[in-house]
Amino acid sequence: MDEALLRRLDADEEVRKRGRSAVLRRAAAEYLRRSRSRRIAEAYRRAYGTKGGLGDEFAGWEREGSWPES
């Protein structure tokens, strides 16, 4: 990380209270959680969002669901 970003991070109240490593661990975990959610949502879009949707058995139900926010 560049020095300017580290200075800004170190000036943050939560970082001073909990420590830089704790805050960075939480940020990394959150990033990985969001990344996984985006990959899962994209897999569902690829599988069910194109060419034929959910099939004849579920015709008309496509608009009833909602995709998770990314």
Backbone torsions as a table, in degrees:
resi	resn	phi	psi	omega
1	MET	NA	148.4	178.9
2	ASP	-77.6	157.7	-173.9
3	GLU	-62.5	-37.8	-179.4
4	ALA	-63.4	-42.1	178.8
5	LEU	-66.2	-41.2	177.3
6	LEU	-62.3	-40.1	177.7
7	ARG	-62.7	-43.6	178.5
8	ARG	-64.3	-41.4	178.7
9	LEU	-63.2	-47.1	-179.0
10	ASP	-65.3	-22.8	179.0
11	ALA	-80.2	-13.5	-178.2
12	ASP	-70.8	140.1	-177.3
13	GLU	-61.4	-44.1	-179.3
14	GLU	-65.3	-38.3	177.9
15	VAL	-64.0	-42.2	178.2
16	ARG	-63.4	-36.3	-177.8
17	LYS	-76.6	-48.0	-172.9
18	ARG	-98.3	-23.7	-178.5
19	GLY	104.8	147.1	-177.7
20	ARG	-59.8	-45.2	-177.1
21	SER	-61.3	-42.3	-179.7
22	ALA	-62.5	-43.3	-179.6
23	VAL	-67.3	-41.3	179.1
24	LEU	-68.0	-36.6	175.7
25	ARG	-61.2	-45.7	179.8
26	ARG	-63.9	-40.7	179.2
27	ALA	-64.1	-40.5	179.1
28	ALA	-66.6	-42.5	178.8
29	ALA	-62.6	-42.0	178.5
30	GLU	-64.2	-42.7	177.2
31	TYR	-58.7	-46.9	-178.9
32	LEU	-65.5	-37.6	177.3
33	ARG	-62.8	-46.5	179.2
34	ARG	-65.5	-39.6	179.0
35	SER	-62.3	-43.9	178.4
36	ARG	-63.4	-43.4	178.9
37	SER	-60.6	-41.7	178.5
38	ARG	-64.1	-40.9	179.3
39	ARG	-64.3	-42.0	179.0
40	ILE	-64.8	-46.0	179.1
41	ALA	-60.7	-41.0	179.0
42	GLU	-65.7	-38.7	177.1
43	ALA	-62.0	-42.2	176.6
44	TYR	-64.0	-41.9	178.9
45	ARG	-61.2	-43.5	179.2
46	ARG	-64.6	-40.4	-175.8
47	ALA	-75.2	-39.7	-171.7
48	TYR	-118.1	-7.3	-172.6
49	GLY	-95.3	-0.7	-177.5
50	THR	-135.6	156.8	170.8
51	LYS	43.6	80.9	173.4
52	GLY	100.2	-12.2	177.2
53	GLY	55.1	-126.1	-175.2
54	LEU	-96.4	1.5	179.2
55	GLY	93.3	173.0	-175.5
56	ASP	-62.6	-34.5	-177.1
57	GLU	-60.6	-32.2	-177.2
58	PHE	-112.7	20.4	-178.6
59	ALA	-55.2	133.3	178.7
60	GLY	93.3	-15.6	-177.7
61	TRP	-88.8	-9.3	-176.3
62	GLU	-56.8	-36.4	-177.1
63	ARG	-82.5	-6.4	-178.1
64	GLU	-80.9	-26.7	-179.6
65	GLY	-90.4	179.1	175.4
66	SER	-144.2	147.3	178.7
67	TRP	-84.9	143.9	177.5
68	PRO	-64.2	149.3	176.2
69	GLU	-68.5	143.0	179.0
70	SER	-97.1	NA	NA
